[in-house]
Amino acid sequence: MASGKNGTLYIGVTSNLQDRVNKHKQGLFGGFTKKYNIIDLVYYEIFGDIQEAFTREKQLKKWKRNWKIKLIEKDNPGWNDLSDKLF
């Protein structure tokens, strides 16, 4: 998730993407995501196994920022909020 194009990024894992995104948009999570207004779903991956998802989350969190930006822009160059069409 992001606060906007080239904005602050947040990486997380959830078993219910729609619910998690809606809670971010409503400001129901405090702390980092609320402080930086991180409400746009700009990239996501789906896994069949939660452990695979946690492993990928840890991997992505170690990446340099410009690598994360390239990953987002490969499929979403305009940094569009994907939740608008997904849900």
C-alpha positions as CSV (number, residue, x, y, z in Angstrom):
1,M,0.0,0.0,0.0
2,A,1.1,3.6,-0.5
3,S,0.2,7.1,0.4
4,G,0.4,8.1,-3.3
5,K,2.7,7.9,-6.3
6,N,6.3,7.6,-5.0
7,G,4.9,8.1,-1.5
8,T,5.3,6.2,1.7
9,L,5.1,2.5,1.3
10,Y,3.6,-0.2,3.6
11,I,3.9,-3.9,3.2
12,G,1.7,-6.3,5.1
13,V,0.1,-9.7,5.1
14,T,-3.6,-10.5,5.5
15,S,-6.1,-13.3,5.0
16,N,-8.8,-10.8,3.9
17,L,-7.4,-8.2,1.5
18,Q,-10.7,-6.3,1.1
19,D,-11.3,-6.0,4.8
20,R,-7.7,-4.9,5.4
21,V,-7.8,-2.3,2.7
22,N,-11.1,-0.9,3.9
23,K,-9.8,-0.6,7.4
24,H,-6.8,1.4,6.1
25,K,-9.1,3.7,4.1
26,Q,-11.3,4.3,7.1
27,G,-8.3,5.1,9.3
28,L,-9.0,2.3,11.7
29,F,-5.4,1.3,12.1
30,G,-3.3,3.7,14.1
31,G,0.4,4.3,14.0
32,F,2.5,4.3,10.8
33,T,-0.2,3.8,8.2
34,K,-2.6,6.4,9.7
35,K,0.2,9.0,10.3
36,Y,1.3,8.8,6.6
37,N,-2.2,8.4,5.2
38,I,-1.4,5.1,3.5
39,I,-4.7,4.1,1.8
40,D,-3.9,3.1,-1.8
41,L,-3.5,-0.5,-2.7
42,V,-0.9,-0.2,-5.5
43,Y,0.4,-3.8,-5.5
44,Y,-0.5,-7.2,-4.1
45,E,0.3,-10.8,-4.4
46,I,-1.9,-13.8,-3.6
47,F,-0.6,-17.0,-1.9
48,G,-2.3,-20.2,-1.1
49,D,-0.2,-20.7,2.0
50,I,0.2,-18.2,4.9
51,Q,3.8,-19.2,5.6
52,E,4.7,-18.4,1.9
53,A,3.1,-15.0,2.4
54,F,5.0,-14.3,5.5
55,T,8.3,-15.3,3.9
56,R,7.6,-13.0,0.9
57,E,6.6,-10.1,3.3
58,K,10.0,-10.5,5.1
59,Q,11.8,-10.6,1.7
60,L,10.1,-7.5,0.4
61,K,10.7,-5.5,3.6
62,K,14.4,-6.1,3.2
63,W,14.4,-4.7,-0.4
64,K,15.7,-1.3,-1.2
65,R,13.0,1.3,-1.9
66,N,13.8,1.7,-5.6
67,W,13.4,-2.1,-6.0
68,K,10.0,-1.9,-4.5
69,I,9.1,1.0,-6.8
70,K,10.2,-1.0,-9.8
71,L,8.0,-3.9,-8.7
72,I,5.0,-1.7,-8.3
73,E,5.6,0.1,-11.6
74,K,6.0,-3.1,-13.6
75,D,2.3,-3.8,-13.3
76,N,1.0,-0.4,-12.1
77,P,3.0,2.4,-13.6
78,G,0.4,5.0,-12.7
79,W,0.3,3.9,-9.0
80,N,-3.5,3.5,-9.4
81,D,-5.5,2.4,-6.4
82,L,-6.2,-1.2,-7.4
83,S,-8.9,-1.7,-4.8
84,D,-11.3,0.5,-6.9
85,K,-11.5,-2.3,-9.5
86,L,-10.7,-5.3,-7.3
87,F,-13.6,-4.9,-4.9
